[in-house]
Amino acid sequence: MKAVEYAEKANEIFVLSDSFLRIKELIDDETSTIDDIAEVILIDPALSATVLKLANSSFFNYPGKIDTISKAVLVLGITEVYNLVIAYFTTDAFKKIDADAKYLESYWECSVDCALLIKYLGESLRVPNAERLFILGLLHNLGELVVKQSMPEQVEACQPDGSDAMPWQLQQQTLGFTFGECTAELLKIWQLPYSLIEPVRAQDSDDLSHASDETKLLYVAKRLMWHSNYFPKDSLDKFINQEQLDALLVNQELVGAALSYCDQERLAVLSVLKPSALMIY
C-alpha cells in the first residue's frame, strides 16, 4: 500500500473528536472570540485539565498562575492553545491502537523528546513563537503508529539492523515511503495546518538548501533524538554532520544544552500527555 492508503485506513480508526472539530471551526472563524473557544474546551474536563497543566508548567515559564481557559487563550495565544488541543486529541485518538504498553511508552517518550528538543533549539536560535514547534516534534512520527496498526511486522522490519542504514532509509526500502510521509498524509486528512504538514513531510530530506526553518529544526531535533535514545555510543556525525550543524548555527554547546533540557522536562510533559508513561521511570 501507499502512504496515503495507510493514512486513509487509519483515519477510520483514529478519529479526532467532535470537540476538536468544533474548536478548529472556531479558530478558523475570524469572528470567534476567546470566550467562544474557551467554552468549547471547557465542555471536555480532561482537555481543560491538560491545557491548564501545560500552560502552568515550566514548558511555558509564565510568571503568574493561569487558572482559567480564557486566560490561557489570552496569555498563550489562540495558535498555541490550538497546538495544545491538537496534542491532547492526537494522543487521545491513538489510545485505540493495538500495541503493547512497552512499545507505546517508548514511542511517546521519543516523540516527546523530539518535541522538547525542537522547542529548545527554536528558542535558543530566536525563532519567533518557538513554543509552536513542540507540536511538530510530537506528531512527526505518527506514521509509525499508522503502519503498526495495519502491518506490525513491517514496523519491525524498519528497525535499525546494525547496518549503516538510517531508520528512515530502512522505511523507504521496506515500505516505499517513510513514516514521516505517512504522517503528513494523515495530518492532511485531518485538515491540520499546512505549516505542520510540510515540515513533517520533508523531515527526512538531506537537502536543506530551500527548507523552511521549521523543517531544518525538525531535521536536527529528530536526529539528535535518535542518536541520544538509540545510538549514544555512535558518533553524532552518523546522523547529522558538522557542516549541517554549522549551517544551522547549532554548535556542540547548544546540542548539549538541548539534551539536558529534554532530560529535565521529559517526565513533566509525559505525565500530562501520557500519564501511564510514568510507569517506566
C-alpha positions in Angstrom: 0.0 0.0 0.0 1.0 3.6 -0.5 1.4 6.1 2.4 -1.9 7.7 1.7 -3.7 4.4 1.7 -2.3 3.6 5.2 -3.4 7.0 6.3 -6.9 6.6 4.9 -7.3 3.3 6.6 -6.0 4.7 9.9 -8.4 7.6 9.7 -11.3 5.1 10.0 -9.9 4.0 13.4 -8.1 7.0 14.9 -10.7 9.7 14.7 -10.3 13.2 16.1 -13.3 14.0 18.4 -16.2 16.3 17.6 -14.8 18.7 20.2 -11.6 19.1 18.2 -13.5 19.7 15.0 -15.6 22.4 16.7 -12.6 24.1 18.2 -10.9 24.0 14.8 -14.0 25.7 13.2 -14.0 28.4 15.8 -10.3 29.1 15.4 -10.7 29.2 11.6 -13.6 31.7 12.0 -12.2 35.2 12.4 -15.4 36.3 14.2 -14.9 33.9 17.0 -14.0 35.3 20.4 -11.7 33.9 23.2 -14.8 33.1 25.2 -16.2 31.1 22.3 -13.1 28.9 22.1 -12.8 28.6 25.9 -16.4 27.5 26.2 -15.9 24.5 23.9 -12.7 23.5 25.6 -14.5 23.6 29.0 -17.0 21.1 27.8 -14.2 18.4 27.9 -12.9 18.3 31.5 -9.9 16.2 30.6 -8.9 18.6 27.8 -9.3 21.6 30.1 -7.1 20.0 32.7 -4.4 19.1 30.2 -4.4 22.7 28.7 -4.1 24.2 32.2 -1.4 21.8 33.4 0.7 22.5 30.4 0.0 26.3 30.5 1.2 26.4 34.1 4.2 24.1 33.6 7.9 25.2 33.2 7.3 24.4 29.5 6.0 28.0 29.1 7.6 29.7 32.1 4.7 32.1 32.5 5.4 34.1 35.7 1.8 34.1 37.1 -0.8 31.4 37.5 -3.1 30.6 34.6 -6.3 29.4 36.3 -8.9 29.7 33.5 -9.1 28.5 29.9 -9.9 32.1 28.8 -6.7 33.3 30.5 -4.7 30.5 28.8 -6.0 31.6 25.4 -5.3 35.2 26.2 -1.8 34.7 27.6 -0.5 31.9 25.3 -2.4 33.0 22.2 -5.0 31.1 20.1 -2.4 29.3 18.0 -0.5 27.9 21.0 -3.7 26.8 22.7 -4.8 25.2 19.4 -1.5 23.3 19.4 -2.1 22.0 22.9 -5.6 20.9 21.8 -4.0 19.1 18.8 -1.5 17.4 21.2 -4.3 16.3 23.5 -6.7 14.9 20.9 -3.9 13.2 18.9 -2.6 11.2 21.8 -6.2 10.5 22.8 -7.1 9.2 19.4 -4.2 6.8 19.3 -5.2 5.2 22.6 -7.2 2.8 20.5 -4.1 1.3 18.8 -3.4 -2.4 19.1 0.1 -2.4 20.5 1.7 -3.4 23.8 2.3 -0.9 26.6 6.1 -1.1 26.5 6.2 -0.3 22.8 3.8 2.7 23.2 5.7 4.1 26.2 8.9 4.0 24.2 7.2 5.6 21.2 5.7 8.5 23.1 8.9 9.1 25.0 10.8 9.5 21.8 8.1 11.8 20.4 8.1 14.0 23.5 11.9 14.1 23.4 11.9 15.3 19.7 9.2 17.9 20.7 11.3 19.2 23.6 14.5 19.3 21.5 13.0 21.2 18.6 11.4 23.7 21.0 14.6 24.3 22.8 16.6 24.7 19.6 14.0 27.1 18.2 14.0 29.3 21.3 17.8 29.3 21.5 18.1 30.3 17.9 15.4 33.0 18.5 12.9 31.6 16.1 9.6 33.5 16.6 7.0 31.8 18.7 9.2 28.7 19.2 6.7 27.0 21.5 4.7 26.2 18.4 7.5 23.9 17.3 6.7 21.5 20.1 3.7 20.1 18.2 5.9 19.3 15.1 8.2 17.2 17.2 5.3 15.5 19.0 3.5 14.5 15.8 6.4 13.9 13.5 6.3 10.1 13.6 2.6 9.2 13.8 3.0 7.3 10.6 4.8 4.6 12.6 1.7 4.0 14.7 -0.4 4.0 11.5 1.7 1.2 10.0 1.9 -0.5 13.4 -1.9 -0.8 13.5 -2.2 -2.3 10.0 1.1 -4.2 9.5 3.1 -4.5 12.7 5.6 -6.8 11.2 6.6 -4.0 8.8 7.5 -1.8 11.7 9.8 -4.5 13.0 11.4 -4.7 9.6 12.1 -1.0 9.7 14.1 -1.1 12.9 17.8 -0.4 12.7 19.6 -3.7 11.8 23.2 -2.9 12.7 24.0 -1.6 9.2 24.8 1.9 8.4 21.3 2.5 7.0 19.3 5.1 8.9 15.8 4.2 10.2 14.1 6.4 7.5 16.1 4.8 4.8 15.0 1.3 6.0 11.4 2.6 6.0 11.8 3.7 2.4 13.3 0.3 1.4 10.7 -1.7 3.3 7.5 0.3 2.6 8.3 2.5 -0.3 7.7 5.6 1.9 8.9 6.9 5.2 6.9 7.2 8.4 7.2 11.0 8.0 5.5 10.9 4.6 2.7 8.7 6.0 2.3 11.1 9.0 1.9 14.0 6.5 -0.9 12.2 4.7 -2.8 11.6 8.0 -2.3 15.2 9.1 -3.6 16.3 5.6 -6.7 14.1 6.0 -7.3 15.6 9.5 -7.1 19.0 7.8 -4.4 20.2 10.1 -2.4 23.4 9.2 -0.1 23.3 6.2 2.6 24.7 8.5 2.6 21.3 10.2 2.2 19.1 7.2 5.1 20.3 5.1 7.9 20.1 7.6 6.7 16.7 8.7 6.7 15.5 5.0 10.2 16.9 4.4 11.8 15.8 7.6 14.0 13.1 6.0 15.3 15.1 3.1 19.0 15.8 3.4 18.7 18.8 1.0 18.1 21.7 3.4 19.1 24.4 0.9 15.5 25.5 0.3 13.9 24.2 3.5 11.9 26.2 6.0 13.2 27.0 9.4 10.7 24.5 10.8 11.9 21.7 8.5 15.5 22.4 9.3 14.9 22.3 13.1 12.8 19.1 12.9 15.6 17.6 10.8 18.1 18.3 13.6 15.9 17.5 16.6 14.9 14.1 15.1 18.5 13.1 14.6 19.5 14.3 18.0 16.7 12.2 19.5 17.7 9.1 17.6 21.3 9.5 18.5 20.6 10.1 22.2 17.9 7.4 22.6 19.2 4.6 20.5 22.8 5.1 19.5 24.5 7.1 22.2 27.8 5.3 21.7 28.0 6.2 18.0 29.3 9.4 16.7 26.7 12.1 16.1 28.2 12.5 12.6 26.4 9.3 11.7 23.1 11.2 11.9 24.0 14.8 11.2 27.4 16.1 10.1 29.2 19.1 11.4 28.7 21.0 8.2 24.9 20.8 8.5 25.1 21.8 12.1 27.2 24.8 11.3 24.8 25.9 8.5 22.0 25.9 11.1 24.1 27.7 13.7 23.9 24.7 16.0 27.2 24.1 18.0 28.1 21.4 20.4 27.3 23.5 23.4 23.7 24.1 22.1 23.4 20.4 21.4 24.4 19.5 25.0 22.1 22.2 26.4 19.1 20.9 24.3 19.7 17.3 25.5 19.9 18.5 29.1 16.7 20.5 28.8 15.0 17.4 27.3 16.1 15.2 30.3 14.7 17.9 32.7 11.3 18.4 31.1 10.5 14.9 29.7 8.8 13.5 32.8 6.6 16.6 33.3 5.3 16.6 29.8 4.8 12.8 29.7 2.9 13.0 32.9 0.4 15.4 31.4 0.0 13.9 27.9 0.6 10.3 28.7 0.1 9.6 32.4 0.9 5.9 32.0 4.4 6.8 30.9 5.3 7.4 34.5 5.4 3.6 34.9 8.7 3.4 33.0 10.6 5.6 35.4 
